[in-house]
Each structure stands twice: as C-alpha cells, then as structure tokens.
C-alpha cells in the first residue's frame, strides 16, 4: 500500500469495526498528517523538537496516540446514534460478515417489532460495538544507521526501524505490529526492551507480534528466535512472493498453494516448538508461567492477489487459514484509503501492461509499480534535462556504499552522477551505455514519492511540488472504478454480484504466470556457474511441482465466484513456456560445455 495511502486508514474505518495496518517508517510524513488531523479535530499534540535525539520515535508515538483518540471519539459518536435508518451506526453492522455472532444478533434485532425487547437488544448491540485494531507495519530492511551532527555513529536504538518500533511500543495502542521484508535480528531483539509485548499478570498481551513470512521454514526460524526471548508470535502472515503490492520477494519457485499446504500439514509444530522456549525464558526471569492457563497457537493468515469471495473461501476451508487479507482493491475505495485524484484515475483505467514488476526501488528489490505516475514523469523529466536523481529529502532507503564512506541512496543525485560518469567512461558500446543509464533512471525516490499522494489528497502539498508514486498488486487490473466501502466488503464476503468479471482467471493462474515471467528473466540474466545452474534447476522443479498441485485443485468443486475452470488452460500455456525455456537453457549449456 505504500507509506501514505493507508496512513490515515484507521481514522477512516476503525470506528466501523474494521482493522487496518499503516506503515510507520516515515516520521516526516507522520508529523504532517498528525498536525493535519490534530487541527481538524481540535486536539493538542506535543511539539517535538528537531534537536531531541528521540524525535523520530516521539513523532510516531504522538500520531498513534492521536489516531486512537480520534477513533474513540468517532466510535462514541456512533454509539449515540439511533440503530435505525441509513446512518453510520447501521453501517457498522451492515459491514459485518454474515457469520459474525454480532451480525446475527443485529439481524434478529431487525426482525423484532418495536417494543421493550427491541430497545434492550439495541442497547446490548451498542455496548458490543468495538473499534477495529489500529495495527502498524515496519519493513525490516528499512533500518538505516543514523549519525550525530559531529559525524559519529549513533547507537543502534536510533536506527530507523528500531526508533519506529520504540514509537509504537511507547504508544497507548492495544494492537499488533507487523514485521515484513526479512529477518532483522537486531530489530526483533530490540522488542525485549518493552514490557507491552509480554503477557501481563492477567495473561494478556497488549501489543502483539505479527511476522510476514514467505514459507514455513522462515516462520519456524523467526518464531524460535522470539520464543527464546519469551516473545510469542500471534500471527504468521503468508504473502505471495510476486502476486502482491509493493516490494516483491520471490521465492525459489514455490507457489502460494504449495506453501499453504506445508503450513497446513506442519502447523501444529509451531506451538509445540515455541511454548517450551517461552516457558524456559519465563522461568529464567522468575516470572509466573501458568501452564494450565497458557493457551497459545499462532494464527496463520494469507494475502496476495485474492480477488473473489470464492478464492478467499478456498484459502480458509481447504488450507485452514484463519483469515485472508485484501490490500490493493481498497486503493479504489476513498472511504478507506488516501489516494490523490490523478493516481486514482490511473488505477481505475490501468490495463494489464500498466501494472508491472519494476526496478524502481532504491533497495534493488523488484517493485510492483504503476505506469505514468507523477513520480515516473518527474523522474524521466529530470533525466531528460540532464539532472537525473532526487535531492533525497528523507534518506530512508539509503543502502549503497560502493562509492562513499557513508551509504547513499541509488535514487539520489549524488549516486546517479557518480554512476553515470562511471558508465560514460567505460569501454563498452554506446548502446550498452544507454541501456545501463535507462536502468539507472528507472530508480525513483520511493520514500518521498509514496507519501505524496496522501499529502496531495489532504491538501497539505500541491501536486506540482509532490511527485506521487503508488505500488498496487497486479490483481488490481480487474477492479476498474471507484467503490464504496459497502460495495467492497460485500464483494469480499460474497454478498450480491461480484465486482470483477466472470472471465477473470483464478488467482493461482495469475501467480503462476508471474513466476514463469520471473523465471524467464532469470534464465536470460543469470550466468552459467554450477551454483546458478542449480538454482534455476531447483526453481523450475518447484514451479513444476506447484503447477501439478494446482491442476489437482482444479479437478475439484469450485466455491461460489471461483473460476476453477480457468486453471487448466491457463496453466498449460505457462507449462509449455516453462518447458521451452528449460530446453533453451539446456541447449545453451551444451554449447558452452562443447
């Protein structure tokens, strides 16, 4: 979703009982959004001095506390409304899934005639209304080391990710934090400094830990690491490596259904492995550990490319997932996300070729992108005018130290000037030089531009001075207009007519195509060392096994709004592509050996 587009989503939807996640990496954006909403709701927030060494974490804490205040204000206002007519209070209940106990009570309420029973039930329903969870996300890779004014390195607690973690830990929120994009031992180890992540005397955890993982092995490794410190992972959030928004972390050919099947078969190992380690830590710390009351089993959830209620139902029923996550479609729901009008129009009119895996990220990680955004236009214009690169106003994504003592960002003017001079001076053909420069010019200032859409939408920054970027998943191509919150939730829960075409291929087809495309690129770019050849071999074998598994699924009965019949034809096309690519690589290798 980016840093800006869900930055105020809890303010928009949490009072309606909807949980959401907002990125807390960008404290500069957060401070601006905080000031905007503090003024809008006439609430005071602490002014944080730029000289304060803890300024970054304090800005984050201030905003999270403000969001909680606003959500509580809105929920309390909602509770005062009558439970009748078309108002926000009835909307709260209408949005609930039909199998929710609260929704069933509400439907019973609607069936009653006016009288004491109905009035009493209305009061009970009002008392049961709760706000959605205000969760936050930290991208583990975004953990820049910071420096003092004298150039000395600040201690680890001042790195970007750890300061963001402290900002959340010191807030008043009772919610969850999501760690994504890899295993950062230092960051996860820093959690031990904050008691809210441990069970209190009542056995409750105020701040829960969610780990986004790509496979079962990653879940075991990170879960054990935390358990040895007495920390429990409340949820493992599985995401498709490529069929997702934002940065894409491809697996070695493992497809989502294969990954989910392994979790289903081995899920009981998680609690069995973690509980003894947690217990051991509590004993070492002389903390109370009531084994009879200790009920722990981490949730397993999934997200990435889900487009219909039937697909979601398969993930829940066949693979035993506890819930599903929907992200990109909500970019077309102004009630839920903060997207500027120009970018919203691009999203609504995007074709398949407009949603692509790009080299735009300064981190060197493939990045799901949208063509013709303000960010892309701005970046290309600077390159065309002989001034490539960004001023690097925030520096959250600095990661390259090949030319400098301190790391710099590959999207920055400083890096791009050095790199262009190096390319120009190299003894390679001019066409190759041009290709290398084009690759360089594709990199954009994500940490700034991903925030700008929200600033434009809220009127904080003019669009002429705020190039905007966005990172939707490829699945968004099947959603082509602006939707209400009610429409999108009804679609997710399979109520009424589907919002996507019946011809839309199954989500598993989309993922297979993305992985075959990715494999094709690997075949073209990787060398012929034994390690590289073996990597490609394993990648291809995993893909083939995954395709066979999905073909087996397609022989079963489809859930409502699930296009199972699209699988065989689509997958055979990709199977043929895969076989052809493998043949070409083998022939090339034979030629090299000869």
N, C-alpha and C positions, 0 to 999 in steps of 0.2 A: 504493500500500500504506500510505501514511501514515508518520509518523516512528517509531511504536512497534511496529507489528505485525511488522516484519521486522528489528527492532533486534538480535535475537539469533539470527536465522535461520542464519548461518554456524556458530554454536555447535551448533545443532540438526542441520544436514545436511552441512556441508562435509567432515567426516570420511568421509562416504559418497560423496564424489566429486562432489557437487552444488554448482554455483556459484550465488551469490545476490548481491543488492545491498541494502545498508542505507543509509538516509538518515543523514547526519552533520550536519544543520543544528542539532539540538537538543543542545547540550553539557550542559545541565542534566539532561535525561533520560539522556544517555550516562554521566554521572558516577554516577547512581544505579544504572544497570544494571551499570556497571563494578564498583562496590563489592559488588553482589549476587553477581556471578559470581566475583569475587576471593575472597570469603568461602566460596562454595560449593566452589571448587577449591583452597582454602588457598594462594592465590597472593598475593604482595605487589604493590601498585601504589603509585606515587608519590602523595603527598598534594599537591594543587595549592592554593596559597594564593589566596584570592579577590582579594588585592591584587596578585598577579602580573599584569602587563599582557598576558602571553601565556597567561593561564589557560584561555581558551576553546580554543585550539589544543592545549594540553598535555593537557586532559581527553580530547580526541578521540584524540590520539596514544596516550595511556595505554590507552584502551579498545581501539583497533585492535591494539596490541601484545599486550594480554591475550587478545583473541579468537584471534589467531594461535597463542599458546602453548596455549590450551585445545584448539584444533583439532588441533594437532600431538600433544598428549597423547592425545586420543581416537583419532587415526589410528594412533599407535604401539600403543595398547592393542588396537586392531582387528587389527593385523598379527600380534599374538601369539596370536590365536585360531586354532583349527584350521579348515581350509577344508572343513567338513563340518557337516551338521545345519542347523538353523534358528537361526543366530546372526547378529550384526551384520556379520560378515565375509562370509558368503554373501549377505547382503542387499546389500552393496556391489556385488557382481557381478550379482545378480538385477535391480537397478535400472537397469543399463546398457542402452542401446538395443541391439537385436539385431544391427545392422550395425556395432557397435563392434568393432575388432580385439581389444580386451581381452575383450569378451563372447564372441567366437568362440573365443578361447583357453580361456576358462573352460568353455564348452560342450564343447570337446574334452576338457578335464580330467575332466568328469563322465562322459564315455563310456569312460574308461580303467578297467581293473581295477586293484586295489591292487598296488603294486609300485614299483620304483625310478623308472620314468618318471613315474608319477603324483606321487610325492613331489618329484621335481626340478621338475616343472611347477608344483606348489603353491608352491614357494619362489620361482620366477620370477614367478608371478602376484602373490605378496605384495610382491615388490620393485617391481612396476609400479604398485602402488596409490598414488594421489595424491589429495590433498585438493582439493575444489572451490575455485574462486577466491573470495576474500573481497573483493568489489567494493563500492564506495561511490558514493553519489549526492549531488550538490549541485544544488539548484534555483537556477538563476542569478538569478532575480528576488528571492530572499530574501537580500539583500545590504545590510542596514541599516548606516547610518553610526553609529558609536558615539562617545560623548562621555566626556571625563575628568571627574573629580569637580568640577573648577572650571568646568565647562560648556563648555570648549573642545573643538573637534572633533579626535578622534584621527586619525592618518594613515590612509591608505587600507588599509594592511596589517591594520588592526584591524577592518575591516568584517566582517560576519558570514560572508559566503561566502568571503572571502579567508582569514580565520582558520581556517575549516573546511578549506580547501584546504591551508593550511600544516600543519594537524593530520594530514592524510593524507600529505602529502609527507614529513614527518619521521618517519613510522611505518616499521616494518620490513617492511611488506607488499610482496609482489610480486604486483600485481593491476591492476585498472583503476578509473578514476574516470569516472563518468557525469555529464555536464553536461546539464541539462534546462531547459525553460521559457524558451527565448530565448537571444539572443546578448548576452552581457555582456563587452564588450571589455576592460574593466579586469580582470575575473576571469581571462579566458583569457590576457591579457598577463602576469598575475602568475605563471603557470606557469613562465615563463622563469627564475625565481629558484631553481628546484630541478632539480638535475642528474639525478635519477632518471627524469625524463620524456624524457631524451635517450638516444641509443644510447651504450653503453659501448664499451670497446676491443674487446670480442667481438662488437659489433654488436647487442647485446640491449638491450631497454628494460625497466627494472624496473617502472615504473609507466606503464601505457598510458592513452590518452585515448579515451573514447567520447563521441560527441555525439548526443544525441537530436534528431532533425530532423523537420520536417513535410513537406518537399519537397526536390527536387534542388537548387534554387537556394540554399536555406539551407545544404545540405551543401557546395556549392562556395564560398560566401562564408566560412563559418567554417573550412573546410578550408584555404583560401588564406591566411586571416589567420594561422592557426597555422603553416602551412608557411613563410611568410615569416620566422618566428622559429625555423625549424629543427625545428619540432614536427610529429609525424605523428599523424593520427587513425587509430587502429587499427580503429575500427568506427563506422559510421553506423547508428544505431538508429531506424528509422522506426516511428512510432506513429500509430494512427488518431486524428484530431483529437477525436472525440466518443465513439467506442466504446472507452473506456479507463477506468481508475480515476483517482481524484484530480482535479487541475485539468484542465479540458478546453480545449484551444486549437484552436478550429475553424478550418479552412482556409476559403478563399473558395469553398466548394462542391466542392473537389477531393476525390474519394473515394479510399480506400486503393488499390484496384486500378489506378487511373489513375496515382497517384503511383509505385507499384511498377513499372509499365510504363515510365515515364520513366527510373527508375533502371536498369532492365534495358537499355534502349537506349543510355543515355549513361554507363554505369558505367565504361567504360574511360577516360573523360575525367578521372576523379578522380586516378588515379595520374599520368597524363600532365601534368596541371596542377600537381600538388603536388611531384613529385620534383625538377624543376629549381629550384623555390623553396627546397626543403630543402637541395639541393646548394649553392646560392648562399650560404645562411646559413653552412653549414659552412666554406666557403672563406673567407668574411669573418672567421670566428672562428679561422682557421688550424687547424681540426680535420680529422682524417683522414676522407676520404669515399671509400670503396672502392666505386666504381660497379659493379664486377663482382659484388660480394657484396651489394649493396643490393637486396634483394627486398622490394618494397612494393606491396601492393594492399589498400586498406581493406575490411574485411568490411561487408556490408550485411545487416542483420537486421531483423525486423519483429515487432511486438506490438500487441495491442489487439483484444479480442473473439474471439480464436481459441478454439473450443470442441470441436473434434474432430480426430482424427489426420488425417482426410482433408483438412480445411481447411488444416492445417499443411503437408501434403504438397503441396497446390496452390501454396502460397506458396513452397515450396522448389523444386519442379520447374518450374512454369510461369513464375515470376517470378525465378528464380535467386537467391533469398535464401539466405544461408549458414546461418541458424538462425532459430528462432521463440522468442518469449518468452511465458511464461504467468505471470500475476500473481494476479489476483483469485481463481481457483479454489483456490489454495493457502491462502486465508484459512480454508477449511474443513478444513485439514489441520493438526491441532495439533502433529504431529511437526515441522512446518516453520515455523509462524508462531505469534505470541504474541497471541492474541485472548481477551479475558475471556469468561466463560460466558454472560453476558446478551447481549452483542453477537453471539456465535456463534449463539445461538438465534434472534436476529433475522435473521441471514444465512440460516440454514437454512430459515426459514419465509417469507422475503421473496417477495412477488409482484411482478409487473412494475411496478406503480404505486409500489412501495416503494423502487425503485432509480431515482433521478431526478436530473436536472441542476438544481442549486440555486443560490441566490445566497448561500450560507453563507460563502464565502471573504471575508475582510477585504481581499484584493487586488483585489476587483471582477472576478475571473475566474470563469466558470462552473465549478461544482464538483460532481462526481459524488458523490451522497450516499445515505444510507440513512435511512428514516423511523423515528421513535420511538426513536432512540438516547438514551442518558443525557445526551448533550450537548444534544440538541434539547429534551428535557424540562426540563433545568436552565435553559436559555436562556429558554424560554417562561414558566417559573415566575417568574423574576426580572422579566420584563417585566410579568407579571400583578400582581406585588406592588409595582409602581411603582419597581423598581430595575433597569432594563434595563442590559445591558452587563456586561462582565467586568472584574475588577480588573487584567487584563493583566499576569500574573505574569512572563511571559518577553519579550514585545515583539518577537518575531522578524518579525512581519508588519506592523509599523508602516509606513505608506506615505502617510498623508494629512496635508497641511499647510495645508489651506484655512482653519483656524480658529486654528492655533497656530504659533509660531515654529519649534518642532521637530516633526517628523512624529509622529503618534499613530496608533493602530490604530482602524479603524472599528468593531471589536467591543468596544472599551473603554468603560467607564462614562463617561469624560471626553468622548469623541466623541459618544456617544449622547445624553448630557444636552444638549450644545450643539445637536445636530441636532434633537432633539425640541422644544426651546424655539423653534428657528427655524421648524419646521413649525407649531407651535401658534400662532405669531404671524403666520403668513402669511395673506393674504386669499384663501383658496381654500375650497371647500365642505368640510364636516366629513367627508364620505365619502372625499374625496380625501386629507385629512389622515390618516385611519385607514389608507388603503392605503399611503401613504408610510411610516407608522410600522411597518406589518407587514413591509414590505421591509427596513426597518432592523433589526427584531427577528429577522429570519432569519439575520443575520450572527452566526457563533459564534466562539469563541476556539479556532481550529484548532491553533495552535502548542502549546497546552497540552492540549487535549482529545484530539488524535490520539495523544498519548503515553500517556494514562491507561489505555487498555486493557491495555497491557503491564505497567504498574505494578500494576494490579489482579490480573492473572493470576499474576504472580510473588509476590504478597503484600506488595509494597512499600508500596502505598497502599490504603486501604479504599475501596470503591466509593461509599460515602456522601459522600466528600470528593474524588472524582475523576471528574467527568462525562466519559464516553468517547464519542469520535467515530470514524468509520471512512469510507473512501472507495472502495468497490468499484465495478468497472465493471458496466454493465447486463447483461453476459453471465452474471453470477453467478446470475441467476434460474433458470438451467437446471440448477444444481447445488443439491441440496436436503437434504444430510445431511452428517454428519462422515465424512471419508475418511481412509484410511491413506495413508502416503507411497507404498507399493507400488501401491495402487489408482490413485492419481492419475498416477503415472509410467506404469503400464500403459495407462491411458487415453490419455495423450499420445502414446505410441508405438504405439497401435492394437493392443495385446495383450489379447485377451479381449473381453468385452462392453462396449460403450460405457457411460459413466456418465450420459450425457444421453439424453433421449427422441429417438426417431427423427423425431418431429414438429418438433423444434427447427429453425427456419428457418436458412438459411445465414448465416454471419457478415456477408456482404456485404449481405443483406437488412436486418439489424439496423442497419448503418451508414447505409444509405440512409434508413431510417425516422427515425433520429436527426437526420440532416441536413435532411430535409424538415420535421421538427418545429422545428428551429433556424431554418430559412428562414421558416417561418410566423411565428415570434416576431419576426424581423427586419422582415418586412412590416408587422406590427402596431405596431412601436415606432419604426422609422426614419422620418425626415421625407421631404420631397419636394424637397430641393435636388438640382441636377443630379448632384452627386457621390454622394449617397445612392442616387438612382435608378440611376445607372450601376453602383454597387456591387452592388445587387440584381440587375441585369440580368446582370452577369458571373457572379455567384453561381449564378443559375438556369441559365445556359448551361453552366457547369461541371458542375452536378448532372445536367443532361440528358445531356451527353456521357458522364458516368460511368455513368449508368444504362444507356445504349445499349451501352457496353463490357461491363458485367456481363451484360446479356442475351445478348451474344455468347458469353460464357464458358459460360452455362447450356446452350448448344446442344451443348457437348462432352460427353465421357465423364466421369462422376463418379469420384472416387477412393473407396476404401472409407470408409464412415462420413462421406460428404459429401453433404449434402442439396441437390444441384443442382436437383432438380425443384421445390423451394420458391421458386426465384428468380422465374420469370416472373409468377406470380400476385401475389406479394408486391410486386414492383417496379411492376406495372401499377397497383396500388392507390395507390402513392406517386406514380406518374407523373400519375394523374388528380388527386390532391391538389395537385400542383405546378402543373398546368395551371390549375386553378381559382383558386389563389392568384395566379398571374400575371395572370389575367383580372380579378380583383377589383382588383388594384393598378393595372392599366391604366385601368379604368373610373373609379377614384378620381382618377387623374392627369388624365383627360379632363375630369372635373368641375371640378377645380381650375383647369385651363387656361381652361375656358369662363368 
